Amino acid sequence: MIYRLLSKEVLNSIEQFPSVAILGARQTGKTTLAKSLLPEVTRETLYIDLEDSIDLNRLTNPQLFFTNNRDKCIILDEIQRMPELFPLLRSHIDRYRIPGRFILLGSANPHLLKLTSETLAGRIVYTELTGINILEVSDIFSTEVHWLRGGFPEPLQIEDDDRRNKWHTTFLRTITERDIPLMGLTISTHSVWQCLQFLAYLSGNVLRKSNLTRDLELTHQKLSLILDYLESAYLIRRLMPYYINISKRLVKSPKVYLRDSGLLHSVLSIRSFNDMLGNPICGNSWEGYTIEQIISVLGQKFEYFFYRTQDGTECDLLLCRNSKPLACIEMKITVNPKRTKSLTTAIRDLRTKNNFIIVPHRTDSYQISYDLMVCDLHGFFNEIKKLASC
């Protein structure tokens, strides 16, 4: 079993809060993570899968079930299936408020988050389980393999390119054909699938909604619904621009990425590493992959933006704390990256002292100027520890 870095954080939360929610995309390993933590939980635990008919029967009278098991830690998987439980959870927590009463697992969606924020405010802590990040499998897979296959546990371990592509295709079909109707969205699965394909080609670019509505022949409202759903289901990321206290004319629209590189490559029919290297999306794919790894590992230690002015000055990722810029990061796939005029101007604009160019191939970190370092992902995480601890 692959050890997940989130395990310690979740255990700490279970020891402090009455309920803990582990949210994330389908198939990222939420259930596996929760079950792996059971030996560490001090009280007896009960696991309830709300997609299993036998477990559902146990909740025929949830009031009685929760009362009879109030001294146990109850795991409720696929909690979004029974939204009517949330007011009841609040009532039982308030009657017997001790840490670790409930662990809620779910594929995040606006309805679920709205329910928990309204009914369990002050009683719950949220954690996001992303796909497996590079630090969790660095002794098993190279960066190149992880980048190609993505972070979903099952396809990451599939050697055969065709079988892996079939997994990703089936996964996306499930999302578009089953989950969206369950959310009550009256949008055709064809429109959602088309939107995903367009977003794959646009990955790493500024999101222009007007262009998408024209190309997809969708209304602005329907496109917004699809984007909101895909984002809340952890399938896409909208990276916001940084434009605080900057006098220059700045780009103020977000950039969009398919969050999992394996899904991105599947949608674009990229099966092998050589296919990826020969595809025009390669640079943007590396950018999106690297951003996802950084956010997955560093989490809430920083705020994340990109920076771009109307005259073309930009950096791919900007790390901030309390809105103050701390580090500019560029992603390059070249073996011998150079300091560009654009990045130099961005560093000057933002006055960052710690700046990085991250490359995919393994390399010893080295300075190309006093304020700019070239490194791979492992080298970056070693360097950024100093900044994160400040």
C-alpha positions in Angstrom: 0.0 0.0 0.0 1.3 3.5 -0.9 1.6 5.7 2.2 -0.4 8.9 1.8 1.2 12.1 3.3 -2.3 13.3 4.3 -2.6 10.4 6.9 -1.0 12.3 9.7 -3.1 15.4 9.2 -6.3 13.4 9.1 -5.4 11.5 12.3 -4.6 14.8 14.1 -8.0 16.2 12.9 -9.8 13.1 14.2 -8.3 13.6 17.6 -9.5 17.2 17.7 -12.8 17.6 15.8 -16.2 15.8 16.2 -16.3 15.2 12.4 -13.7 15.1 9.7 -14.5 15.2 5.9 -12.1 13.7 3.4 -13.1 15.1 0.0 -11.7 14.6 -3.4 -12.3 13.3 -6.9 -13.6 9.8 -7.3 -11.0 7.0 -7.2 -8.3 9.0 -5.4 -8.2 6.5 -2.5 -10.4 8.2 0.1 -11.9 4.9 1.3 -8.5 3.2 1.3 -7.0 6.0 3.3 -9.8 6.0 5.9 -9.6 2.2 6.3 -5.8 2.4 6.7 -6.2 4.7 9.6 -8.6 2.5 11.5 -5.8 0.7 13.6 -4.7 4.2 14.7 -8.1 5.3 15.9 -8.5 4.8 19.7 -12.1 3.8 19.6 -14.0 1.0 17.8 -14.9 2.0 14.3 -17.9 1.3 12.0 -17.7 1.6 8.2 -20.9 2.4 6.3 -20.9 2.5 2.5 -24.0 4.5 1.4 -23.8 2.9 -2.1 -24.2 -0.6 -0.5 -27.7 -1.9 0.0 -26.8 -3.9 3.1 -25.2 -0.9 4.8 -28.2 1.2 3.8 -30.5 -1.2 5.6 -28.4 -0.5 8.8 -29.5 3.1 8.5 -33.2 2.5 8.1 -33.5 4.3 11.4 -30.4 6.5 11.5 -31.5 8.2 14.7 -31.4 4.9 16.6 -28.2 3.8 14.8 -26.3 6.9 15.8 -27.6 6.7 19.4 -26.7 3.1 19.8 -23.2 3.7 18.4 -22.3 7.0 19.9 -19.1 5.7 21.5 -17.8 4.5 18.1 -16.1 6.3 15.3 -18.5 6.0 12.3 -17.2 6.3 8.7 -19.9 7.3 6.2 -18.7 6.7 2.7 -20.3 8.5 -0.3 -22.1 10.8 2.2 -23.5 12.9 -0.7 -25.9 10.0 -1.3 -27.9 10.8 1.9 -27.9 14.6 2.4 -30.8 14.2 4.8 -28.3 12.9 7.4 -26.5 16.2 7.9 -29.1 17.8 10.3 -29.1 14.5 12.2 -25.3 14.5 12.4 -25.4 18.0 13.9 -27.9 17.0 16.5 -25.9 14.0 17.6 -22.6 15.9 17.7 -24.2 18.6 19.9 -25.7 16.0 22.3 -22.4 14.1 22.7 -19.5 16.3 21.5 -16.3 14.3 21.5 -13.5 14.2 18.9 -13.7 11.7 16.1 -17.3 10.8 16.1 -17.8 10.9 12.3 -15.5 10.6 9.3 -17.3 11.7 6.1 -16.0 10.6 2.7 -17.4 12.1 -0.5 -16.7 13.3 -4.0 -17.0 17.0 -3.5 -19.9 18.9 -5.1 -21.6 22.2 -4.5 -24.6 20.6 -2.9 -22.5 18.6 -0.4 -20.3 21.5 0.6 -23.4 23.8 1.0 -25.0 21.2 3.3 -22.0 20.7 5.5 -21.2 24.4 5.7 -24.7 25.2 6.8 -25.4 22.3 9.2 -22.0 21.4 10.6 -20.3 24.8 10.9 -17.8 24.7 13.7 -18.1 20.9 14.0 -16.2 19.7 11.0 -12.8 20.1 9.4 -12.2 19.5 5.7 -9.3 17.8 4.1 -8.7 17.2 0.4 -7.2 14.0 -0.9 -5.6 14.7 -4.2 -4.2 12.1 -6.5 -1.0 10.3 -5.4 1.8 13.0 -5.6 5.4 12.4 -6.7 6.8 12.4 -3.1 4.5 9.5 -2.2 5.9 7.3 -5.0 9.3 8.6 -5.7 10.9 5.3 -4.8 8.6 3.4 -7.2 8.0 5.6 -10.3 10.2 8.1 -12.1 8.9 11.7 -12.5 8.4 11.0 -16.2 6.2 7.9 -15.6 4.2 9.6 -12.9 3.7 12.7 -15.2 2.5 10.4 -18.0 0.1 8.3 -16.0 -1.2 10.8 -13.5 -2.0 10.3 -9.8 -5.1 8.1 -9.7 -3.9 5.0 -7.8 -5.2 2.3 -10.2 -4.1 3.6 -13.6 -0.8 4.8 -12.1 0.1 1.1 -11.6 -1.1 -0.1 -15.0 1.8 -0.8 -17.4 -0.2 -1.4 -20.5 -1.0 1.9 -22.3 -4.2 0.8 -23.8 -5.6 -0.6 -20.6 -4.7 2.6 -18.8 -6.4 4.7 -21.4 -9.5 2.5 -21.1 -9.6 3.1 -17.3 -9.4 6.9 -17.8 -12.1 6.8 -20.5 -14.5 4.7 -18.3 -13.8 7.0 -15.4 -14.8 10.1 -17.3 -17.9 8.4 -18.8 -19.0 7.6 -15.2 -18.5 11.2 -14.2 -20.4 12.6 -17.1 -23.2 10.0 -17.5 -23.9 9.2 -13.8 -22.7 11.9 -11.4 -24.0 15.0 -13.3 -27.6 13.7 -13.6 -27.5 12.8 -9.9 -26.6 16.5 -9.2 -29.8 17.6 -10.9 -27.9 19.4 -13.7 -30.0 19.4 -16.9 -27.0 19.4 -19.2 -26.4 16.7 -21.9 -23.5 14.4 -21.2 -22.3 15.1 -24.8 -21.9 18.8 -23.9 -19.9 18.0 -20.8 -17.7 15.6 -22.7 -17.1 18.2 -25.4 -16.3 20.8 -22.8 -13.7 18.4 -21.3 -12.1 17.9 -24.7 -11.8 21.6 -25.3 -10.4 22.2 -21.8 -7.8 19.6 -22.4 -6.6 21.4 -25.5 -6.7 24.7 -23.6 -4.9 23.4 -20.5 -2.4 25.9 -19.3 -4.1 28.8 -21.1 -6.2 31.8 -20.0 -9.8 30.8 -19.9 -11.9 32.9 -22.3 -15.5 32.0 -21.7 -16.8 33.9 -24.7 -14.7 31.7 -27.0 -15.8 28.5 -25.3 -19.5 29.4 -25.5 -19.1 30.1 -29.2 -17.1 27.0 -30.0 -19.3 24.7 -27.9 -22.6 26.4 -28.9 -23.6 26.7 -25.2 -25.1 29.6 -23.3 -22.9 31.4 -20.8 -25.0 30.0 -18.0 -24.7 26.4 -19.1 -20.9 26.7 -19.6 -20.6 28.2 -16.1 -22.6 25.3 -14.6 -20.3 22.8 -16.3 -17.1 24.6 -15.3 -18.4 24.9 -11.7 -19.2 21.2 -11.6 -15.9 20.1 -13.1 -14.0 22.3 -10.6 -16.0 21.1 -7.6 -15.4 17.5 -8.6 -11.7 18.2 -8.6 -11.3 17.5 -12.3 -10.2 21.0 -13.4 -8.3 23.8 -11.6 -8.9 27.5 -12.3 -5.7 29.2 -11.2 -6.4 32.9 -10.4 -4.2 35.8 -11.5 -2.3 37.9 -9.1 -3.2 41.6 -9.4 -2.8 43.2 -6.0 -1.0 46.5 -5.7 0.5 46.3 -9.2 0.3 49.4 -11.4 0.7 47.5 -14.7 -2.2 46.4 -16.9 -2.7 42.8 -15.9 -4.6 39.7 -17.2 -7.5 39.2 -14.8 -9.0 36.0 -16.2 -8.0 32.6 -14.7 -5.9 29.9 -16.3 -7.5 26.5 -16.6 -5.9 23.0 -16.2 -7.1 19.5 -16.2 -5.8 18.6 -12.7 -4.7 15.0 -13.4 -2.1 14.7 -16.1 -3.2 11.1 -16.8 -6.7 12.2 -17.6 -5.3 15.0 -19.7 -3.2 12.7 -21.8 -6.1 10.2 -22.2 -8.5 12.9 -23.5 -5.8 14.0 -26.0 -5.1 10.3 -27.0 -1.5 10.5 -25.7 -0.6 6.9 -24.7 3.2 6.9 -24.3 5.9 9.2 -23.1 7.2 9.6 -26.7 3.7 10.5 -27.8 3.7 13.2 -25.2 7.1 14.6 -26.1 5.9 15.0 -29.7 2.7 16.7 -28.8 2.3 20.5 -28.9 0.6 20.3 -25.4 3.8 18.9 -23.8 5.0 22.1 -22.3 1.5 23.0 -20.9 1.1 19.5 -19.6 4.4 19.7 -17.7 3.3 23.1 -16.3 -0.1 21.8 -15.1 1.4 18.6 -13.7 4.0 20.5 -11.8 1.5 23.0 -10.4 -0.7 20.2 -9.2 2.3 18.4 -7.5 3.3 21.7 -5.7 -0.2 22.4 -4.5 -0.8 18.8 -3.5 2.4 18.7 -1.3 2.4 22.2 0.1 -1.4 22.6 0.6 -2.4 25.5 2.6 1.1 26.7 3.5 0.9 29.2 0.6 -1.6 30.9 -1.7 -1.3 30.2 -5.4 -1.6 32.5 -8.4 -0.1 33.1 -11.8 1.2 36.5 -13.0 0.8 38.0 -16.4 0.7 41.5 -17.7 -0.9 42.7 -20.9 2.5 43.2 -22.5 3.4 39.5 -22.0 5.4 39.5 -18.8 4.5 36.4 -16.8 5.4 33.6 -14.4 3.6 30.3 -14.4 3.1 30.0 -10.6 3.4 32.6 -7.8 3.6 31.5 -4.2 2.2 34.0 -1.8 1.5 34.3 1.9 -1.0 36.9 3.1 -1.1 38.1 -0.5 2.6 38.9 -0.3 4.6 37.4 -3.2 7.3 35.0 -2.0 8.5 32.9 -5.0 8.1 33.0 -8.8 8.1 29.6 -10.5 8.5 28.7 -14.2 8.2 25.2 -15.7 10.5 24.3 -18.6 11.0 21.0 -20.4 14.3 22.0 -22.0 17.6 20.4 -20.7 19.4 23.8 -20.4 16.9 26.5 -19.3 17.8 30.1 -19.5 16.6 33.2 -17.6 14.1 35.0 -19.9 13.4 38.7 -20.1 9.8 37.9 -19.2 10.7 36.1 -16.0 13.3 38.7 -15.1 10.6 41.5 -15.4 8.1 39.4 -13.3 10.7 39.0 -10.5 11.4 42.7 -10.6 7.7 43.6 -10.5 6.9 41.2 -7.7 10.2 41.6 -5.8 10.6 38.0 -5.0 13.9 36.7 -3.7 13.3 33.0 -4.1 12.6 31.9 -7.7 12.8 28.6 -9.5 12.8 27.0 -13.0 11.5 23.4 -12.6 12.5 20.8 -15.2 11.3 17.2 -15.6 14.7 15.5 -15.8 16.6 14.6 -12.7 19.2 17.2 -12.0 21.2 18.6 -9.1 19.9 22.0 -8.2 22.0 25.0 -9.3 21.8 28.8 -9.4 21.8 30.5 -12.7 21.7 33.9 -11.0 21.7 35.0 -7.3 17.9 34.9 -7.2 17.0 32.1 -9.6 17.5 28.3 -9.2 17.1 25.5 -11.7 15.9 22.2 -10.1 13.7 19.2 -10.6 10.6 18.7 -8.4 12.5 16.9 -5.7 15.1 19.6 -5.5 12.3 22.2 -5.4 10.6 20.6 -2.4 14.0 20.4 -0.6 14.5 24.1 -1.2 11.0 25.3 -0.5 11.0 23.7 3.0 13.0 26.6 4.2 10.5 29.1 2.9 7.5 27.1 4.2 8.9 27.0 7.7 9.4 30.8 7.9 
